[in-house]
Amino acid sequence: MIGVLEQHKKGEGRRLRAAPAVLCLLLGTGLAGCGDMGRFQTATAPPTVAMPKPKPAVAQTPATEKEHERILASYGGTYDDPRLEALVSKTVDRLVAASDRPDQGYRVTILNSGAVNAFALPNGQLYVTRGLLALASDTSELSSVLSHEMAHVLSKHAAMREDQARQAAIVTRVVTDMSNDPDLTALALAKTKLTMASFSRNQEFEADGLGVGISAKAHFDPYGAARFLSAMERNAELKAGKSSLDPRAQDFTSSHPATPERVQNAQAIARQYTAPEGGERDRESYLAAIDNLVYGEDPSEGFVRGRRFLHPKLGFTFQAPDNFTLDNTAQAVIGVREGGSQAMRFDVVRVPAEQSLGDYLNSGWMEGVEKASTEDITINGFPAASATAKGDQWQFKVYALRFGSDVYRFIFATRQKSTESERNARETVNSFRRLTLEEIQAARPLRIKVITVQPGDTVESLSHRMAGVDHPAERFRVLNGLDRNAQVKVRDRVKIVTD
């Protein structure tokens, strides 16, 4: 819940409707001078020193600046790590020098997101998440991603997609404003998101070809692209069945499908440049740069562990019901029950100190609220209020709870009101409490730790040292680029996830 916990400082935004589909409910509501050197000159002429050429600038416009700020807000801001920034910058410089357009400027931002993602703006602004950096196994794999995105810029693909985005936004706005049919609205939203998510097949293959060529000319191992595409595909398989409503969690594979055909194509292109193992991987330098990298969610912004959401910085926690999957999105914490018959949303809202919570629930921010159902209550010592609301297809139970100077909102949606849905809502709200000092101190982020394989170590034994991840053995293999039957070797440097 990155930006939303500050959202109350910026106002409420749109009203929330009870009538449209629950999808709309969940996602609705952004050098110094050199001085006089003549005194130190000798009679002989000084040697000529070649001054480094300045890097090409990245053109900025109000539109690109606005989009940059939107991306930072959606992806947790920047991830500040001088070693990583130096590695990425050095890699980009090599790629630019090897490209056919060394005059094109690029600026790379590392995003503080555990998602595996990278993308580009038409002006050469590149973005790469720390989640992608954690998945890559060497600099050649990183170079394959950066050169692929550079290729999209050079081929004007990013500009074409920006035009698509504008058209999709218009369609979405019209449908949302004009239609009360929840199925039509949800379908239109889904279609425009899919349109936005994907480059065309030809654009992807063109970017693959250009990207592999740029990497090869920069003397990186051109097979890095095929290896990383395979790693992304395996990483996506580990997420199978875990649908996410959060755009931050959408992986690179969502917009750059890592199909077997693309892997084979990348391998074929690489063979035009060098034999396997013929290029530079720069694995040791890469692993040194990502050692201690934050992995997964950043606890400073709140995080999910199983069915529990914890926010150490703000000092609270709550637990979702059985069979619910929690998702910490940029707008709110979203919970969906297995099967989709129930859902919940948790966020923060702006309520003046002088306004009662009951009055807030009845103030019109949500349609269909039954005013007679409004009740002032206390939850674990915190003042709160509850109310019910009805829509055409969903029924809602809403709670507002005052915690310090903030007001938090629980919205529970069910297709059919039942004893279970009532109990789920009540038990979730009643689980909201302060975190203890010990819990806050223990809420450390997971990190990538690079270790050396010792005699007797195996994939299985090393994966047992992994903390806070599911499918540890397979995740260890994916993180380290190991095939399903490959084994580690003594003195190998490998990545594990620790807390």
C-alpha positions in Angstrom: 0.0 0.0 0.0 2.7 2.4 -1.2 1.0 5.7 -2.0 -2.4 5.3 -0.4 -1.3 5.6 3.2 -0.4 9.2 2.3 -3.5 9.6 0.1 -5.6 11.1 2.8 -3.4 14.2 2.7 -4.5 14.7 -1.0 -8.2 14.3 -0.6 -10.7 11.5 -1.2 -10.8 11.3 -5.0 -13.7 9.7 -6.7 -16.9 8.4 -5.0 -17.1 4.7 -4.6 -20.1 3.0 -6.1 -21.7 0.0 -4.6 -23.5 -1.0 -7.8 -20.6 -1.8 -10.2 -18.6 -5.0 -10.1 -16.3 -5.6 -7.2 -13.4 -5.2 -9.5 -14.3 -1.5 -9.8 -14.6 -1.3 -6.1 -11.2 -2.8 -5.5 -9.3 -0.8 -8.1 -11.2 2.5 -8.0 -11.1 5.3 -5.2 -0.9 8.6 -8.5 33.7 21.3 -11.2 34.7 23.9 -9.7 36.9 26.3 -11.7 40.5 25.2 -12.3 42.0 28.6 -11.3 45.2 30.0 -12.9 47.2 26.9 -14.1 49.7 28.9 -16.1 52.2 29.1 -13.2 52.6 25.4 -13.3 53.3 24.9 -17.0 56.7 23.8 -18.2 58.5 24.8 -21.4 57.6 21.5 -23.0 54.1 21.1 -24.4 51.9 19.0 -22.2 50.6 15.7 -23.6 47.2 15.8 -25.2 44.6 14.3 -22.9 41.4 13.1 -24.6 38.5 14.5 -22.7 35.6 12.1 -22.3 32.6 12.9 -24.4 29.6 14.0 -22.5 26.7 11.6 -22.4 23.8 12.4 -24.6 21.0 14.0 -22.7 17.6 12.5 -22.3 14.9 15.0 -23.5 12.4 15.8 -20.8 8.9 17.1 -21.4 6.1 17.8 -19.0 4.4 14.6 -20.2 7.5 12.4 -19.6 8.1 14.0 -16.2 4.5 13.4 -15.2 4.8 9.8 -16.4 8.1 9.4 -14.5 6.4 10.5 -11.2 3.5 8.2 -11.8 5.8 5.3 -12.3 7.7 6.1 -9.1 4.5 6.3 -7.2 3.3 3.0 -8.6 6.5 1.1 -8.1 7.6 2.1 -4.6 9.9 4.9 -5.6 13.6 4.5 -6.4 15.9 1.9 -4.9 19.0 3.6 -3.9 22.1 1.5 -4.0 25.4 3.1 -5.3 26.9 -0.3 -6.3 23.9 -1.3 -8.3 23.5 2.1 -9.9 27.2 2.0 -11.0 26.8 -1.5 -12.5 23.7 -0.6 -14.4 25.1 2.7 -15.6 28.4 1.1 -16.7 26.4 -1.6 -18.6 24.2 1.0 -20.4 27.3 3.0 -21.4 28.8 -0.1 -23.0 25.6 -0.8 -24.8 25.1 2.7 -26.1 28.7 2.8 -27.5 28.0 -0.4 -29.3 24.6 0.6 -30.8 24.0 2.3 -34.1 22.6 5.3 -32.3 25.3 6.4 -29.7 23.7 9.9 -29.9 20.5 8.6 -28.2 20.6 9.4 -24.5 19.3 7.0 -21.7 18.6 7.4 -18.1 18.0 4.3 -15.9 16.0 4.3 -12.7 16.1 1.3 -10.4 12.6 0.8 -8.9 11.9 -0.4 -5.4 9.7 -3.2 -6.4 10.0 -7.0 -6.0 8.2 -7.5 -9.4 10.4 -8.7 -12.3 9.9 -5.9 -14.7 11.6 -3.4 -17.0 10.2 -0.9 -19.5 11.1 2.3 -21.3 9.6 5.7 -22.2 10.0 7.0 -25.7 12.6 9.6 -24.6 15.1 6.9 -23.5 14.1 6.8 -19.8 14.6 3.1 -18.8 13.3 1.4 -15.7 14.4 -1.8 -14.1 13.0 -3.3 -10.8 15.2 -4.7 -8.1 13.1 -7.9 -8.5 14.5 -8.2 -12.0 18.0 -7.6 -10.8 17.6 -10.3 -8.2 16.5 -12.8 -10.8 19.3 -12.1 -13.3 22.4 -14.2 -12.7 25.1 -12.1 -14.5 25.7 -8.8 -16.2 25.1 -10.4 -19.7 21.5 -11.2 -18.6 21.0 -7.7 -17.4 22.5 -6.3 -20.6 20.0 -8.4 -22.6 17.1 -6.7 -20.8 18.5 -3.2 -21.1 19.4 -3.6 -24.8 15.9 -5.0 -25.4 14.4 -1.9 -23.9 16.8 0.3 -25.8 15.7 -1.4 -29.0 12.1 -0.6 -28.3 13.2 3.1 -28.0 15.3 3.0 -31.1 12.5 1.3 -33.1 9.9 3.8 -31.8 7.9 1.0 -30.3 7.6 2.8 -27.0 6.2 5.9 -28.8 3.6 3.7 -30.5 2.5 2.2 -27.2 2.2 5.6 -25.7 -0.3 6.5 -28.4 -2.1 3.2 -27.7 -2.2 4.2 -24.0 -3.9 7.5 -24.8 -6.5 5.7 -26.9 -7.1 3.0 -24.2 -7.5 5.7 -21.5 -10.2 7.4 -23.6 -12.1 4.1 -24.1 -11.9 3.2 -20.4 -13.1 6.6 -19.4 -16.1 6.5 -21.7 -17.2 3.0 -20.7 -16.8 3.8 -17.0 -18.7 7.0 -17.2 -21.5 5.8 -19.5 -22.1 2.2 -18.6 -23.8 0.8 -15.5 -23.3 -2.8 -16.8 -20.7 -4.2 -14.4 -19.8 -7.0 -16.8 -19.3 -4.6 -19.7 -17.2 -2.3 -17.6 -15.0 -5.0 -16.3 -14.6 -6.4 -19.7 -13.6 -3.1 -21.2 -11.1 -2.4 -18.4 -9.6 -5.9 -18.9 -9.3 -5.4 -22.7 -7.7 -2.0 -22.5 -5.2 -3.3 -19.9 -4.3 -6.2 -22.1 -3.9 -3.8 -25.0 -1.6 -1.7 -22.9 0.4 -4.7 -21.6 1.7 -6.1 -24.8 3.9 -5.0 -27.6 3.0 -6.8 -30.8 4.7 -10.1 -31.6 6.7 -8.5 -34.5 7.8 -5.7 -32.2 9.1 -8.1 -29.6 11.0 -10.2 -32.1 12.4 -7.0 -33.6 13.6 -5.8 -30.2 15.0 -9.2 -29.4 17.1 -9.2 -32.6 18.3 -5.6 -32.1 19.0 -6.2 -28.4 21.0 -9.4 -28.8 23.0 -7.7 -31.5 23.8 -4.7 -29.3 24.8 -6.9 -26.4 27.1 -9.0 -28.7 28.7 -5.9 -30.2 29.3 -4.7 -26.6 31.1 -8.0 -26.0 28.5 -9.4 -23.6 27.5 -13.0 -24.0 24.6 -12.8 -26.5 23.1 -16.0 -25.0 22.2 -14.0 -21.9 18.9 -13.1 -23.5 17.8 -16.7 -24.0 18.9 -17.6 -20.5 17.0 -14.7 -18.9 13.9 -15.4 -20.9 13.9 -19.0 -19.7 14.4 -17.7 -16.1 11.4 -15.4 -16.4 9.3 -18.2 -17.8 10.2 -20.5 -14.8 9.7 -17.6 -12.4 6.2 -17.0 -13.8 5.4 -20.7 -13.4 6.1 -20.4 -9.7 3.5 -17.6 -9.6 0.9 -19.7 -11.5 -2.4 -19.5 -9.7 -1.5 -16.3 -7.9 -3.4 -13.7 -9.7 -2.4 -10.2 -8.8 -4.5 -7.0 -9.1 -1.4 -4.9 -8.5 0.2 -3.4 -11.6 3.5 -3.4 -9.6 3.3 -7.1 -9.4 2.9 -7.6 -13.2 6.1 -9.3 -14.3 8.1 -8.6 -17.5 6.5 -11.6 -19.0 3.1 -9.8 -18.9 4.3 -7.2 -21.5 7.2 -9.3 -23.0 5.9 -12.9 -23.1 8.7 -15.4 -22.6 7.4 -18.0 -25.0 9.5 -21.0 -26.1 9.5 -19.4 -29.6 11.1 -16.3 -28.3 13.8 -18.3 -26.4 14.6 -20.3 -29.6 14.7 -17.1 -31.6 17.0 -15.4 -29.2 19.3 -18.5 -29.3 19.3 -18.5 -33.1 20.2 -14.8 -33.2 23.0 -15.3 -30.6 24.5 -18.0 -32.8 25.0 -15.5 -35.5 27.5 -13.7 -33.3 29.4 -16.3 -31.3 29.4 -19.9 -30.1 27.9 -20.6 -26.7 30.2 -19.5 -23.8 31.9 -17.2 -26.2 30.9 -13.8 -24.7 31.5 -12.1 -21.4 29.1 -12.9 -18.6 30.8 -10.8 -15.8 29.1 -13.0 -13.1 31.4 -12.3 -10.2 31.0 -8.5 -10.5 27.3 -8.9 -10.9 26.8 -11.1 -7.8 29.0 -8.7 -5.8 26.7 -5.8 -6.8 23.4 -7.6 -5.8 24.7 -9.1 -2.5 22.3 -7.8 0.2 19.7 -6.6 -2.3 16.2 -6.3 -0.8 14.1 -9.2 -2.1 10.3 -9.2 -2.4 8.2 -6.6 -0.5 9.8 -3.8 1.5 8.5 -3.9 5.1 8.9 -0.2 5.4 5.8 0.2 3.1 3.8 -2.7 4.7 3.9 -6.3 3.6 2.0 -9.5 3.5 3.0 -12.7 5.3 0.5 -15.4 4.6 -2.9 -14.0 5.5 -1.5 -11.3 7.7 -0.7 -7.7 6.7 1.9 -5.8 8.8 2.9 -2.2 8.6 5.9 -1.7 10.9 6.4 2.0 10.1 2.8 2.8 11.0 2.7 0.2 13.8 -0.4 -2.0 13.0 -1.4 -5.4 11.7 -4.5 -7.4 10.8 -5.3 -10.8 9.5 -7.5 -11.9 6.7 -10.0 -14.8 6.9 -9.2 -18.4 6.0 -9.1 -19.1 2.2 -8.4 -15.4 1.5 -5.3 -14.3 -0.5 -4.0 -10.8 0.4 -2.3 -8.5 -2.2 -0.5 -5.3 -1.1 -1.2 -3.0 -4.1 -0.2 0.6 -4.7 -3.7 1.7 -3.9 -4.8 -0.6 -1.1 -4.5 -4.0 0.5 -6.9 -6.3 -1.5 -8.1 -9.7 -0.3 -10.0 -12.2 -2.4 -11.6 -15.4 -1.2 -10.9 -18.6 -3.1 -13.5 -18.8 -5.8 -14.1 -15.1 -5.9 -17.4 -15.0 -4.0 -16.0 -12.6 -1.3 -13.5 -9.8 -1.4 -12.1 -7.0 0.9 -10.3 -3.8 0.6 -8.3 -2.0 3.3 -7.1 1.6 2.8 -6.6 4.9 4.5 -9.0 7.9 4.1 -9.1 11.5 5.1 -11.6 12.3 7.7 -11.6 15.6 9.6 -11.0 15.1 13.4 -14.2 16.9 14.2 -16.3 14.6 12.0 -17.7 11.4 13.6 -17.0 8.1 11.9 -20.6 7.4 11.6 -21.2 10.7 9.8 -18.3 9.9 7.5 -19.9 6.5 6.5 -23.1 8.4 5.6 -21.4 11.3 3.8 -22.0 10.0 0.3 -18.5 8.7 -0.6 -20.2 5.3 -1.3 -23.6 4.8 -2.8 -26.2 2.4 -1.4 -25.2 2.9 2.2 -28.1 2.1 4.5 -28.0 4.9 7.0 -30.2 3.1 9.5 -27.5 0.4 9.7 -24.8 2.8 10.9 -23.4 1.9 14.3 -20.7 3.5 16.5 -18.5 0.8 17.9 -15.1 0.2 19.5 -12.5 -2.2 18.1 -9.7 -3.2 20.4 -9.9 0.2 22.1 -10.1 2.2 18.8 -13.1 4.3 18.0 -14.9 2.9 14.9 -18.2 2.8 13.0 -19.8 0.3 10.7 -22.6 0.2 8.1 -24.0 -1.9 5.4 -24.5 -1.1 1.7 -26.3 -2.8 -1.1 -25.6 -2.9 -4.8 -27.2 -4.8 -7.7 -24.8 -7.8 -7.4 -22.8 -7.3 -4.3 -23.5 -6.6 -0.7 -21.1 -4.6 1.5 -20.1 -4.3 5.1 -18.0 -1.2 5.7 -15.9 -0.2 8.8 -14.1 3.0 9.5 -11.5 2.9 12.4 -9.6 5.8 13.9 -5.9 4.9 14.6 -4.0 8.0 15.9 -4.6 10.8 13.4 -5.5 8.4 10.6 -8.7 6.7 9.7 -8.6 3.2 8.1 -11.3 1.7 6.1 -12.3 -1.9 5.7 -14.7 -2.7 2.9 -16.0 -6.3 2.6 -18.0 -7.4 -0.4 -20.0 -10.6 -0.8 -22.2 -11.8 -3.6 -24.6 -13.3 -1.1 -24.8 -12.3 2.6 -24.2 -15.3 4.9 -23.2 -16.2 8.4 -19.7 -16.9 7.0 -19.4 -13.6 5.2 -20.5 -11.7 8.3 -18.1 -13.7 10.5 -15.2 -13.1 8.1 -15.7 -9.3 8.1 -16.1 -9.2 11.9 -13.0 -11.4 12.7 -10.8 -9.5 10.2 -11.7 -6.1 11.7 -11.3 -7.4 15.2 -7.8 -8.6 14.4 -6.6 -5.0 13.8 -4.2 -4.1 16.5 -1.0 -2.3 17.3 2.3 -4.1 16.6 4.5 -4.8 19.6 8.0 -3.3 19.7 9.4 -6.8 19.3 7.2 -7.4 16.2 8.3 -4.1 14.7 12.0 -4.8 15.3 11.6 -8.3 13.8 10.0 -7.0 10.6 13.1 -7.0 8.5 13.1 -7.2 4.7 14.2 -10.4 3.0 17.5 -10.0 1.2 19.7 -11.7 -1.5 22.8 -13.1 0.1 25.6 -14.4 -2.1 27.5 -17.4 -0.6 30.2 -19.9 -1.7 29.2 -23.5 -2.1 31.0 -25.7 0.4 31.9 -29.4 0.2 28.7 -31.4 1.0 26.3 -28.6 0.0 23.5 -29.5 -2.3 20.6 -27.7 -3.9 18.3 -29.2 -1.3 20.5 -28.3 1.7 21.1 -24.7 0.4 17.4 -24.2 -0.3 16.7 -25.1 3.3 18.6 -22.0 4.3 16.1 -19.9 2.3 13.7 -17.8 4.4 10.3 -16.4 3.7 9.8 -17.9 0.2 7.6 -20.6 -1.2 8.9 -23.6 -3.2 12.4 -22.9 -1.9 14.2 -25.6 -3.9 12.7 -24.6 -7.2 13.1 -20.9 -6.4 16.8 -21.5 -5.5 17.3 -23.1 -8.9 15.5 -20.3 -10.8 17.4 -17.6 -8.9 20.7 -19.3 -9.8 19.9 -20.2 -13.4 20.1 -23.9 -12.6 18.2 -26.4 -14.7 15.8 -28.7 -13.0 18.4 -31.6 -12.7 21.6 -29.5 -12.3 23.6 -29.6 -9.1 25.8 -27.0 -7.5 29.6 -27.3 -7.5 32.1 -26.6 -4.7 33.4 -23.0 -4.8 30.4 -21.8 -7.0 29.0 -18.5 -5.9 25.2 -18.7 -5.5 22.2 -16.6 -4.3 20.0 -17.5 -1.4 17.2 -15.5 0.2 17.6 -14.7 3.9 15.9 -12.4 6.5 
